[in-house]
Amino acid sequence: MSRVYNFSAGPAVLPEEVLREAAEEMLDYKGTGMSVMEMSHRSKAFEDIIHTAEADLRELLHIPDNYKVLFLQGGAHQQFAMIPMNLMKNKVADYIVTGQWAKKAWQEAQKYGTANKIASSEDKTFSYIPDCSDLPISPDADYVYICENNTIYGTKFKTLPDTKGKTLVADVSSCFLSEPMDVEKYGIIYGGAQKNIGPAGVVIAIIREDLITEDVLPGTPTMLTYKTHADAESLYNTPNCYGIYMCGKVFQWLKKQGGLKAMKEHNEKKAKILYDFLDESVMFKGTVEPASRSLMNVPFVTGDKDLDAKFIKEAQAAGFVNLKGHRSVGGMRASIYNAMPIEGVEALVAFMKKFEKENA
């Protein structure tokens, strides 16, 4: 069977080159006589893997020396709790709610203190990013939280909110490494790897050192304290060794592509092909306000549920898989992460044009 074009929101498409390399090394990683899956996380071979992965990530994002890189587990959901447990010294935090994941993070934070919803786009089904240039930031807020790219709704912050000096915390799961970012503008950047970087099971957190302390909320478990993992260089317990190895391969692949500036240009080209078609199509319509459109996740509808279902079914048969939209939005969603080739987007648009003609 030939490979399909996988438009899944996550776990998602990985670079074919990376998969082939991993396949070649599956039984014998660099002469060790074993797979990375079988390797001790305390071995010299794995130590090299995790250190190289961190060094490559630091190079790609120009991460300053006063930030720690942690390879964690538990998904973004675990970060929803870890962040307030580690940062809520005043028991106050401000949340900008632009989608389901930011909403879940805000709800989780309410268990640990006062979590203020200071802006939201829920009034229009999260189809835009609210103006964040002059927010009612709480004077005693420990941090301001955003989900920078909203996977379900296909929106992206193009300008970071003015936090009025407060620490910015961002979930970047679905836009991680899709374009350059200024790490110093954030206190914490974190993301699940399964959308744009690697297989499911790894969470990467980049945290400014002054935020990593023993002064956490009473009752915070050892495993949910950032300092535990920072002090042990992500090896406090057995990490997701194979997942980290795969992330490391993707970091090297990104460097080969020319880094994040080149990746942004590539992603803009891909997204333009799809958005240009949606803007001129009679049948298909994008659901996001143009100024807030994501380069990574593109939701669209026909306006007819039966026609949406027919499109998804026929697209799947033609080799375009995982196009069904999230249940809260309906319709379709094409996730076009770094590893989706431009040919995949071109082929999808050609199929959409054909479907539109046949079902006019």
JOTA-V407227 format. One record per residue. N is the residue number from 1. RES is the residue in one letter. SS is DSSP state (H for helix, E for strand, L for the rest). PHI is phi in whole degrees, -180 to 180 (* if undefined). OMEGA is omega in degrees with one decimal (NA if undefined). Layout:
BEGIN
n: (N & N)
res: (RES & RES)
ss: (SS & SS)
phi: (PHI & PHI)
omega: (OMEGA & OMEGA)
END
This chain:
BEGIN
n: (1 & 2 & 3 & 4 & 5 & 6 & 7 & 8 & 9 & 10 & 11 & 12 & 13 & 14 & 15 & 16 & 17 & 18 & 19 & 20 & 21 & 22 & 23 & 24 & 25 & 26 & 27 & 28 & 29 & 30 & 31 & 32 & 33 & 34 & 35 & 36 & 37 & 38 & 39 & 40 & 41 & 42 & 43 & 44 & 45 & 46 & 47 & 48 & 49 & 50 & 51 & 52 & 53 & 54 & 55 & 56 & 57 & 58 & 59 & 60 & 61 & 62 & 63 & 64 & 65 & 66 & 67 & 68 & 69 & 70 & 71 & 72 & 73 & 74 & 75 & 76 & 77 & 78 & 79 & 80 & 81 & 82 & 83 & 84 & 85 & 86 & 87 & 88 & 89 & 90 & 91 & 92 & 93 & 94 & 95 & 96 & 97 & 98 & 99 & 100 & 101 & 102 & 103 & 104 & 105 & 106 & 107 & 108 & 109 & 110 & 111 & 112 & 113 & 114 & 115 & 116 & 117 & 118 & 119 & 120 & 121 & 122 & 123 & 124 & 125 & 126 & 127 & 128 & 129 & 130 & 131 & 132 & 133 & 134 & 135 & 136 & 137 & 138 & 139 & 140 & 141 & 142 & 143 & 144 & 145 & 146 & 147 & 148 & 149 & 150 & 151 & 152 & 153 & 154 & 155 & 156 & 157 & 158 & 159 & 160 & 161 & 162 & 163 & 164 & 165 & 166 & 167 & 168 & 169 & 170 & 171 & 172 & 173 & 174 & 175 & 176 & 177 & 178 & 179 & 180 & 181 & 182 & 183 & 184 & 185 & 186 & 187 & 188 & 189 & 190 & 191 & 192 & 193 & 194 & 195 & 196 & 197 & 198 & 199 & 200 & 201 & 202 & 203 & 204 & 205 & 206 & 207 & 208 & 209 & 210 & 211 & 212 & 213 & 214 & 215 & 216 & 217 & 218 & 219 & 220 & 221 & 222 & 223 & 224 & 225 & 226 & 227 & 228 & 229 & 230 & 231 & 232 & 233 & 234 & 235 & 236 & 237 & 238 & 239 & 240 & 241 & 242 & 243 & 244 & 245 & 246 & 247 & 248 & 249 & 250 & 251 & 252 & 253 & 254 & 255 & 256 & 257 & 258 & 259 & 260 & 261 & 262 & 263 & 264 & 265 & 266 & 267 & 268 & 269 & 270 & 271 & 272 & 273 & 274 & 275 & 276 & 277 & 278 & 279 & 280 & 281 & 282 & 283 & 284 & 285 & 286 & 287 & 288 & 289 & 290 & 291 & 292 & 293 & 294 & 295 & 296 & 297 & 298 & 299 & 300 & 301 & 302 & 303 & 304 & 305 & 306 & 307 & 308 & 309 & 310 & 311 & 312 & 313 & 314 & 315 & 316 & 317 & 318 & 319 & 320 & 321 & 322 & 323 & 324 & 325 & 326 & 327 & 328 & 329 & 330 & 331 & 332 & 333 & 334 & 335 & 336 & 337 & 338 & 339 & 340 & 341 & 342 & 343 & 344 & 345 & 346 & 347 & 348 & 349 & 350 & 351 & 352 & 353 & 354 & 355 & 356 & 357 & 358 & 359 & 360)
res: (M & S & R & V & Y & N & F & S & A & G & P & A & V & L & P & E & E & V & L & R & E & A & A & E & E & M & L & D & Y & K & G & T & G & M & S & V & M & E & M & S & H & R & S & K & A & F & E & D & I & I & H & T & A & E & A & D & L & R & E & L & L & H & I & P & D & N & Y & K & V & L & F & L & Q & G & G & A & H & Q & Q & F & A & M & I & P & M & N & L & M & K & N & K & V & A & D & Y & I & V & T & G & Q & W & A & K & K & A & W & Q & E & A & Q & K & Y & G & T & A & N & K & I & A & S & S & E & D & K & T & F & S & Y & I & P & D & C & S & D & L & P & I & S & P & D & A & D & Y & V & Y & I & C & E & N & N & T & I & Y & G & T & K & F & K & T & L & P & D & T & K & G & K & T & L & V & A & D & V & S & S & C & F & L & S & E & P & M & D & V & E & K & Y & G & I & I & Y & G & G & A & Q & K & N & I & G & P & A & G & V & V & I & A & I & I & R & E & D & L & I & T & E & D & V & L & P & G & T & P & T & M & L & T & Y & K & T & H & A & D & A & E & S & L & Y & N & T & P & N & C & Y & G & I & Y & M & C & G & K & V & F & Q & W & L & K & K & Q & G & G & L & K & A & M & K & E & H & N & E & K & K & A & K & I & L & Y & D & F & L & D & E & S & V & M & F & K & G & T & V & E & P & A & S & R & S & L & M & N & V & P & F & V & T & G & D & K & D & L & D & A & K & F & I & K & E & A & Q & A & A & G & F & V & N & L & K & G & H & R & S & V & G & G & M & R & A & S & I & Y & N & A & M & P & I & E & G & V & E & A & L & V & A & F & M & K & K & F & E & K & E & N & A)
ss: (L & L & L & L & E & E & L & L & L & L & L & L & L & L & L & H & H & H & H & H & H & H & H & H & L & L & L & L & L & L & L & L & L & L & L & H & H & H & L & L & L & L & L & H & H & H & H & H & H & H & H & H & H & H & H & H & H & H & H & H & H & L & L & L & L & L & E & E & E & E & E & E & L & L & H & H & H & H & H & H & H & H & H & H & H & H & H & L & L & L & L & E & E & E & E & E & E & L & L & H & H & H & H & H & H & H & H & H & H & L & L & L & L & E & E & E & E & E & E & E & L & H & H & H & L & L & L & L & L & L & L & L & L & L & L & L & L & L & L & L & L & L & L & E & E & E & E & L & E & E & L & L & L & L & E & E & L & L & L & L & L & L & L & L & L & L & L & E & E & E & E & L & L & L & L & L & L & L & L & L & L & L & H & H & H & L & L & E & E & E & E & E & L & L & L & L & L & L & L & L & L & L & E & E & E & E & E & E & H & H & H & L & L & L & L & L & L & L & L & L & L & H & H & H & L & H & H & H & H & H & H & L & L & L & L & L & L & L & L & L & H & H & H & H & H & H & H & H & H & H & H & H & H & H & H & H & L & L & H & H & H & H & H & H & H & H & H & H & H & H & H & H & H & H & H & H & H & H & H & H & L & L & L & L & E & E & L & L & L & H & H & H & E & L & L & L & E & E & E & E & E & L & L & L & H & H & H & H & H & H & H & H & H & H & H & H & H & L & L & E & E & L & L & E & L & L & L & L & L & L & L & E & E & E & E & L & L & L & L & L & L & H & H & H & H & H & H & H & H & H & H & H & H & H & H & H & H & H & L & L)
phi: (* & -81 & -71 & -89 & -88 & -100 & -98 & -63 & -77 & 139 & -53 & -129 & -58 & -118 & -60 & -59 & -59 & -66 & -63 & -65 & -60 & -64 & -64 & -64 & -95 & -57 & -90 & -147 & -84 & 47 & 78 & -78 & 78 & -148 & -80 & -60 & -63 & -101 & -87 & -67 & -71 & -97 & -77 & -63 & -61 & -74 & -57 & -63 & -61 & -72 & -69 & -66 & -60 & -64 & -61 & -67 & -66 & -60 & -68 & -61 & -100 & 52 & -74 & -65 & -65 & -90 & -120 & -95 & -107 & -118 & -101 & -116 & -129 & 94 & 68 & -61 & -56 & -69 & -67 & -56 & -93 & -59 & -61 & -64 & -59 & -94 & -112 & -80 & -69 & -91 & 62 & -138 & -148 & -110 & -123 & -103 & -101 & -119 & 172 & -63 & -74 & -66 & -65 & -65 & -63 & -63 & -65 & -65 & -63 & -64 & -73 & -113 & 172 & -89 & -109 & -90 & -89 & -95 & -162 & -156 & -121 & -66 & -62 & -124 & 48 & 55 & -92 & -155 & -101 & -67 & -67 & -117 & -82 & -146 & -91 & -78 & -65 & -70 & -60 & -106 & -65 & -78 & -166 & -117 & -115 & -135 & -105 & -71 & -129 & -98 & -56 & -71 & -99 & 73 & -115 & -146 & -68 & -90 & -128 & -71 & -65 & -80 & -90 & 53 & 90 & -81 & -63 & -95 & -115 & -132 & -87 & -115 & -45 & -99 & -128 & -55 & 64 & -89 & -164 & -65 & -146 & -91 & -56 & -67 & -80 & -119 & -89 & -136 & -120 & -144 & -165 & -71 & -77 & -75 & -102 & -130 & -128 & -167 & -76 & -65 & 119 & -114 & -119 & -105 & -121 & -115 & -128 & -65 & -58 & -68 & -90 & -102 & -137 & -84 & -83 & -116 & -62 & -55 & 88 & -65 & -62 & -52 & -71 & -105 & -101 & -58 & -61 & -54 & -80 & -66 & -64 & -96 & 52 & 67 & -121 & -62 & -125 & -66 & -81 & -80 & -57 & -68 & -62 & -65 & -57 & -68 & -59 & -59 & -64 & -67 & -59 & -66 & -63 & -64 & -62 & -64 & -75 & 111 & 84 & -76 & -67 & -65 & -65 & -61 & -61 & -62 & -68 & -64 & -61 & -61 & -63 & -61 & -58 & -75 & -66 & -60 & -65 & -60 & -71 & -104 & -68 & -85 & -89 & -96 & -135 & -71 & -105 & -110 & -61 & -49 & -68 & -110 & -65 & -81 & -82 & -101 & -128 & -121 & -84 & -153 & -139 & -100 & 93 & -132 & -59 & -66 & -68 & -57 & -62 & -64 & -62 & -60 & -65 & -69 & -64 & -59 & -63 & -90 & 96 & -109 & -107 & 62 & -95 & -67 & -71 & -64 & -57 & -78 & -113 & 77 & 62 & -124 & -149 & -105 & -94 & -119 & -65 & -43 & -81 & -74 & -71 & -59 & -61 & -64 & -71 & -61 & -66 & -64 & -63 & -61 & -67 & -64 & -63 & -64 & -63 & -62 & -64 & -72 & -116 & -63)
omega: (177.7 & -179.6 & 178.5 & 167.8 & -173.4 & -178.3 & -178.1 & 178.4 & 177.2 & -7.5 & -165.0 & -178.0 & 174.5 & 179.6 & -177.4 & 179.0 & 179.5 & -179.9 & 179.6 & 178.0 & -179.4 & 178.9 & 180.0 & -177.2 & -172.3 & -175.3 & -177.2 & 179.6 & 174.1 & 174.6 & 178.6 & -178.1 & 178.9 & 176.0 & 173.3 & 178.4 & -175.2 & -167.0 & 174.3 & 177.0 & 177.4 & -176.4 & 177.8 & -178.1 & -178.7 & 176.5 & 177.5 & -179.2 & -174.9 & 179.2 & 178.0 & 178.8 & -179.8 & -179.4 & 179.7 & 178.0 & 178.0 & -179.6 & -178.4 & -174.8 & -176.2 & -176.9 & 180.0 & -177.0 & -177.6 & 173.0 & 175.6 & 172.4 & -180.0 & 173.0 & -172.6 & 177.3 & 175.3 & 176.9 & 176.7 & -179.0 & 179.7 & 177.3 & 178.1 & 178.3 & -177.3 & -176.8 & 176.8 & 179.4 & -176.5 & -170.9 & -171.9 & -178.8 & 179.5 & -178.1 & 177.9 & 175.3 & -179.9 & -176.9 & 173.3 & -170.5 & -176.1 & 179.8 & -174.3 & -175.3 & 175.5 & 179.3 & 178.5 & 178.5 & 179.0 & 179.3 & 179.8 & -178.1 & 180.0 & 177.7 & -171.0 & -178.8 & 178.4 & 177.2 & -177.3 & 172.8 & -172.1 & 174.6 & -179.1 & 174.6 & -177.4 & -178.3 & 179.1 & 179.6 & 175.4 & -176.0 & 179.3 & 173.9 & -178.9 & 176.2 & -176.4 & -176.2 & 179.7 & -174.8 & 175.5 & -178.9 & 179.6 & -177.3 & -178.8 & 179.6 & 177.0 & 179.3 & 172.5 & -171.0 & 172.4 & 163.4 & -166.1 & 177.3 & -174.0 & -172.2 & -174.9 & -170.3 & 175.0 & 176.6 & -177.4 & 172.0 & 176.1 & 175.8 & 179.2 & 180.0 & 172.0 & -176.2 & 178.5 & 175.5 & 179.4 & -179.7 & 176.9 & 175.8 & -176.7 & 167.9 & -178.4 & -172.7 & -171.8 & 172.1 & -178.5 & 175.5 & 176.3 & -179.9 & 178.0 & 172.9 & -179.5 & -174.7 & -175.3 & 177.4 & -175.6 & 168.7 & 176.7 & 169.4 & 176.1 & 176.8 & 169.8 & -174.0 & -165.5 & 179.7 & -171.4 & -169.3 & -173.9 & 177.6 & 179.8 & 173.5 & 178.7 & 169.5 & 177.6 & 176.7 & 177.3 & -168.0 & 176.0 & -169.9 & -177.6 & 178.8 & -178.6 & -175.8 & 174.0 & -178.3 & 179.9 & -179.5 & 178.3 & 179.2 & 178.0 & -179.9 & 178.0 & -176.8 & -178.8 & 177.0 & -178.1 & -176.7 & 177.9 & -174.7 & 178.8 & -179.6 & -177.2 & -179.7 & 178.0 & -178.6 & 178.6 & 172.8 & 179.9 & 179.9 & 174.8 & -170.9 & -176.7 & 177.8 & 179.2 & 176.3 & -179.9 & 175.9 & 178.6 & 177.6 & 179.4 & 177.0 & 179.4 & 177.1 & 179.4 & 177.4 & 178.4 & 179.7 & -179.9 & 177.3 & -170.2 & 177.0 & 178.2 & -179.8 & 179.4 & -179.9 & 179.1 & -179.0 & 177.0 & 178.2 & -179.4 & -176.8 & -179.0 & 179.9 & -176.9 & -179.5 & 178.6 & 178.0 & -179.0 & -178.8 & -178.1 & -177.2 & 175.8 & -174.5 & -174.1 & 179.1 & 172.6 & -176.2 & -174.0 & 174.4 & -173.3 & -176.7 & -176.0 & -172.6 & 175.9 & 171.9 & -170.8 & -173.2 & -174.4 & 177.0 & 177.9 & -176.9 & 170.0 & -175.4 & -179.7 & -175.1 & 179.9 & 179.1 & 175.0 & -178.0 & 179.1 & 179.5 & -178.3 & -178.8 & -178.8 & 177.9 & 179.2 & 179.7 & -179.8 & 175.8 & 175.6 & -169.4 & 177.0 & 179.6 & -178.9 & -179.6 & 176.2 & -175.1 & -178.2 & -179.3 & -175.3 & 177.9 & -175.4 & 174.1 & 174.4 & 174.9 & -171.8 & -177.4 & -177.6 & -171.6 & 175.6 & -179.1 & 179.7 & 179.2 & 179.1 & 179.9 & 178.1 & 180.0 & 178.5 & -179.6 & 177.6 & 178.5 & 179.5 & 178.0 & 179.5 & -179.1 & -179.8 & 179.6 & -176.0 & -175.5 & -178.6 & NA)
END
